[in-house]
C-alpha cells in the first residue's frame, strides 16, 4: 500500500514537471520567434496600424518623437504587442518589444534603404533582421499599391 502511494505521487510529480517543460517555452516564447509565424493579413494590419501612427504624429524633416506606450490612441494591433518604447520619425515607426537580450528586440516599419517606394515591416534582434512584410507604394504619402511578399 505504501509503495503504491509512493508510485502514485511520483507519477503525479513527473506529470507536473513534464507539463511545465511543455508549457513554459510556449508561454515565454520571445517576440522575435512569435512574430515570424503570423499570417500575411496580420502583417498587413500591423503595417496599417504603423501608418496610422505616422499619420497621427506628423513630424518635421528630422524630428524624432517618443510616443508613450500607454497612449490610448495607439492602434490595438500595436497595443497588443505591449511595446516598451515607441519612436516615430518622419518615415519610420520603431518599437522596442523585449529588452531581455543585450540589444533588445525591435520592430520597425520604414522604407527600404535602396528602394524607398518599398516599405518593409521587419523585426530586429541582436544581429538578425527578418523582413516580415513589404509593400510597394507610389508616394511617401502611405498609398499602398501592391504587396511585394512576406518573409
Protein Blocks (a to p, Z undefined) as FASTA:
>chain_A
ZZmmmmmmmmmmmmmmmmmmmmmmmmmgcfklmmmmccfklmmmmmmmmmmmmmmmccdf
klccdddfklmkbcfklmmnopabdcddfkbccddfbfkbmnopaddddddfklmkbccd
dddehjaccdfbdcddfbfnopafbdcbeZZ
